[in-house]
Amino acid sequence: MLHKFNLKILITLLSILVISTPPSAAIQTLTNKSKKYVTLNSIAAEYGLKKTTSGKKITLKKRLSKKNILKLVFNRGSSICYMNGVKFGLSAPVTWIQGNLVVTQLDHSKMINPILRPKFIPNARSFRTIIIDPGHGGRDAGAVNRLGTEARYNLTVARTLEAGLKKKGYNVIMTRRSDHFLTLNQRVAIANRYNNAIFISIHFNASNRKSARGIETFTLSPVGVAHYGRKLKNSDFRTRYGNQQDSANIALATAVHGQMKEMTAKYAVPDRGIKRARFSVLSNIRHPAILIEGGFMSNP
């Protein structure tokens, strides 16, 4: 019998412990240059967290049990935050507005709240099927090093993942099972044939900087958030089909990335964090979808 896994509770695989109370309508927002922000004081009050400040570092913390602590760490002027040790990229740096330290309302609604309150994600639903997308293939080798191609690495990982998931009773769909080429649209079309599913695209990274290493996970950028590593442009305000799953995407990314981080900790693999991008393969998927980068093939 196939397992039926609810995305609302998938997040509990992580060391981040979820908040069981519904979202508060009393969250304090501020507007600056037509952009809305939420104060860190308001976030602390909403989740019942104690706020402490040390220099530029702001910590929001709550003891949930004798062994478990919920901890959010922000740094003034930085777009990086940590939730129970997992690294996230904010859409804008933590800044001062009207005498308050703030994050964007978008980061609160599309990142912080779905991660801390996955039970209240509006469109989250149970899934029976996991669609695995080994990136590249055929004439598209992806990154290459002296040991092989990214396309082959992706397929090897995908096959291993498929076998493990099938042993647990899941229905697993592979977008490719051999070294052949698929367009991004073909991958999306395969994925969208199925109902009650999640989508995981598997890749490896490469860089001109040979010392670069670490794991990272991408979700589709919400409307109004730029593709990772570049400035905001007009097309970033266009809604993609995948944006219907923004909250579910970040919950799925947190669960998977958190597990990868935990499993690779003994090898001291750096956590490059959860990031947002406008990859085509994520833009038109109708399921919760993520793309993982399992490490740098360019690192000796």
C-alpha positions in Angstrom: 0.0 0.0 0.0 1.4 3.4 -1.0 2.2 5.8 1.8 0.2 9.0 1.8 2.4 11.8 3.0 1.0 15.2 3.9 3.1 18.2 3.0 1.8 20.1 6.1 3.7 17.7 8.3 6.7 17.0 6.1 8.5 19.8 7.7 8.6 17.9 11.0 11.4 15.8 9.5 13.6 18.8 10.5 15.1 20.0 13.7 12.9 23.1 13.2 9.9 22.5 15.4 6.6 23.9 14.1 4.3 26.3 15.8 0.8 24.8 16.2 -1.2 28.0 16.6 -2.8 29.7 13.6 -1.3 32.8 12.0 -2.0 36.1 13.9 -3.8 38.9 12.2 -2.1 41.4 14.4 1.3 41.3 12.7 2.7 44.8 12.5 3.5 46.1 9.0 5.3 49.2 7.9 5.4 50.8 4.4 8.5 52.4 2.9 8.6 53.5 -0.7 5.5 51.5 -1.5 7.1 48.3 -0.1 5.7 46.6 2.9 7.8 45.3 5.8 7.2 43.4 9.1 9.1 44.3 12.3 11.2 41.7 14.0 9.5 42.7 17.3 6.2 41.8 15.7 7.5 38.4 14.5 8.9 37.7 18.0 5.5 38.5 19.5 3.6 36.5 16.9 5.5 33.3 17.6 6.1 33.8 21.3 9.9 34.2 20.8 12.3 36.1 23.0 14.4 38.7 21.1 18.0 39.5 22.0 20.5 41.7 20.2 24.3 41.5 20.1 25.8 44.1 17.8 24.3 43.4 14.3 23.0 40.0 15.3 19.3 39.6 16.3 18.2 36.3 17.8 14.6 35.2 18.3 14.4 32.1 20.5 11.9 29.9 22.3 12.3 26.7 24.3 9.7 24.3 23.1 10.7 21.4 25.4 13.6 20.3 27.6 15.6 19.3 24.6 14.2 21.4 21.8 14.7 25.1 21.1 13.3 27.1 18.2 15.9 29.7 17.1 15.8 32.3 14.3 19.0 34.4 13.7 19.1 37.6 11.6 21.9 40.1 11.0 21.3 43.8 10.3 22.2 44.6 6.8 22.3 41.0 5.7 20.0 39.0 3.4 21.0 35.7 5.2 19.0 34.3 8.1 19.1 31.0 9.9 16.2 29.0 11.3 17.4 26.3 13.6 20.7 26.3 11.8 19.3 26.0 8.3 20.5 28.8 6.0 18.0 30.9 4.0 18.3 33.8 1.6 15.9 36.7 2.2 14.6 38.8 -0.7 16.1 41.9 0.9 18.5 42.7 3.8 17.3 43.2 7.4 17.1 47.0 7.8 15.9 49.9 9.9 12.6 51.6 9.0 10.8 54.1 11.3 13.0 53.0 14.2 12.3 49.3 13.8 14.4 46.4 12.4 12.3 44.8 9.6 12.1 42.1 7.0 9.9 42.3 3.9 6.3 41.3 4.3 6.9 38.9 1.4 9.7 37.1 3.4 7.4 36.8 6.3 4.4 35.4 4.4 6.3 33.3 1.8 9.2 32.0 3.9 9.0 32.4 7.7 5.4 31.7 8.3 5.1 28.6 6.0 8.3 27.1 7.6 7.1 27.7 11.2 3.5 27.0 10.5 3.3 24.3 7.7 0.1 23.0 9.1 -1.6 26.2 7.9 -0.3 26.3 4.3 -3.6 26.9 2.5 -3.2 24.6 -0.5 -1.0 21.9 1.0 -2.2 18.4 0.2 -1.3 14.8 0.6 0.9 13.2 -2.1 1.5 9.6 -3.2 3.9 10.2 -6.0 7.5 11.6 -6.1 8.8 12.8 -9.5 12.5 12.6 -9.8 14.2 14.7 -12.5 17.8 13.8 -13.2 19.1 17.1 -14.8 20.8 17.2 -18.2 21.4 14.0 -20.3 22.3 13.0 -23.9 23.9 15.9 -25.8 23.6 18.1 -22.7 26.3 16.7 -20.4 26.1 19.5 -17.8 29.2 20.1 -15.8 32.2 17.9 -16.5 35.2 16.8 -14.5 37.9 14.2 -14.9 35.6 11.5 -13.4 32.6 12.0 -15.6 29.6 14.2 -16.4 27.0 15.8 -14.3 24.3 14.1 -16.4 25.7 10.7 -15.2 26.0 11.8 -11.6 22.4 13.1 -11.6 21.1 9.8 -12.9 23.2 7.8 -10.4 21.7 9.8 -7.5 18.2 9.6 -9.0 18.4 5.8 -9.3 19.6 5.4 -5.7 16.8 7.7 -4.5 14.2 5.9 -6.6 15.2 2.5 -5.1 15.1 3.9 -1.5 11.7 5.5 -2.0 10.2 2.4 -3.7 11.3 0.3 -0.7 9.2 2.6 1.4 6.2 2.1 -0.8 6.1 5.4 -2.8 5.1 5.7 -6.4 8.2 7.1 -8.1 8.3 8.6 -11.6 11.7 9.3 -13.3 11.8 11.9 -16.1 14.6 9.9 -17.7 16.1 6.5 -17.0 19.1 6.6 -19.4 21.5 9.1 -20.8 19.2 10.8 -23.3 18.3 14.4 -23.8 15.0 16.0 -22.6 14.0 19.7 -23.0 13.0 21.5 -19.9 9.4 21.7 -21.3 9.4 17.9 -21.8 10.4 17.4 -18.1 7.6 19.7 -17.0 5.1 18.0 -19.2 6.0 14.6 -17.7 5.7 15.9 -14.2 2.3 17.5 -14.8 0.7 14.3 -16.0 0.5 13.2 -12.4 -1.7 14.2 -9.4 -0.9 14.3 -5.7 2.9 14.6 -6.3 6.0 16.5 -5.5 8.9 17.2 -7.9 12.6 17.1 -7.2 15.2 18.0 -9.8 18.7 16.7 -9.1 21.8 18.6 -10.2 25.5 19.2 -9.3 27.2 22.5 -9.3 30.4 23.9 -10.9 32.4 27.1 -10.4 35.6 28.8 -11.7 36.6 29.0 -8.1 38.0 25.6 -7.4 37.6 25.9 -3.7 33.8 26.3 -4.0 31.9 23.5 -2.3 28.6 22.8 -0.5 25.0 21.9 -1.0 22.1 24.2 -1.9 18.4 23.9 -2.7 16.3 26.2 -4.9 12.6 27.0 -5.0 10.9 29.1 -7.6 11.2 32.8 -6.8 7.8 34.3 -5.5 6.4 37.2 -7.6 8.5 40.2 -6.8 11.6 38.3 -5.9 14.6 38.2 -8.2 16.4 35.2 -9.6 19.3 34.3 -7.2 22.4 36.4 -7.9 20.9 39.1 -10.1 19.0 42.3 -9.6 15.2 42.6 -9.8 13.7 43.2 -13.2 10.2 43.7 -14.7 9.7 40.0 -15.6 10.1 39.1 -11.9 6.7 40.6 -11.3 5.0 38.1 -13.7 3.2 35.2 -12.0 4.4 31.7 -13.0 2.2 28.7 -12.7 4.6 27.3 -10.0 3.9 30.4 -7.8 0.7 28.8 -6.8 2.8 26.5 -4.6 5.2 29.2 -3.1 4.5 28.2 0.5 4.5 24.5 -0.1 7.7 24.9 -2.1 9.6 26.4 0.8 8.3 23.8 3.2 9.4 21.0 0.9 12.8 22.7 0.4 13.3 23.1 4.1 12.5 19.4 4.9 14.7 18.0 2.1 17.6 20.5 2.6 17.5 20.1 6.3 17.9 16.3 5.9 20.8 16.7 3.4 22.5 19.1 5.8 22.1 16.6 8.6 23.3 13.7 6.6 26.4 15.5 5.2 27.4 17.1 8.5 30.0 14.4 9.4 31.8 15.3 6.1 31.9 19.0 7.0 30.0 19.9 3.8 29.1 23.6 3.8 25.5 24.6 3.8 25.0 27.1 1.0 21.4 27.4 1.9 17.9 27.5 0.5 17.6 30.1 -2.4 15.1 31.3 -4.8 15.5 31.3 -8.6 13.5 31.4 -11.8 14.7 28.1 -13.3 12.4 27.1 -16.2 12.0 23.6 -14.8 10.4 25.0 -11.7 8.3 27.8 -13.2 5.5 25.7 -14.7 5.4 22.7 -12.4 1.9 22.4 -10.8 3.3 20.4 -7.8 5.5 21.5 -4.9 8.9 21.6 -6.6 12.6 22.1 -5.7 15.9 21.8 -7.4 18.9 20.6 -5.5 22.6 21.1 -6.1 24.4 18.2 -4.5 27.9 19.6 -4.5 30.6 21.1 -6.8 32.0 18.9 -9.5 34.7 21.6 -10.0 36.1 21.0 -6.6 39.0 18.5 -6.7 
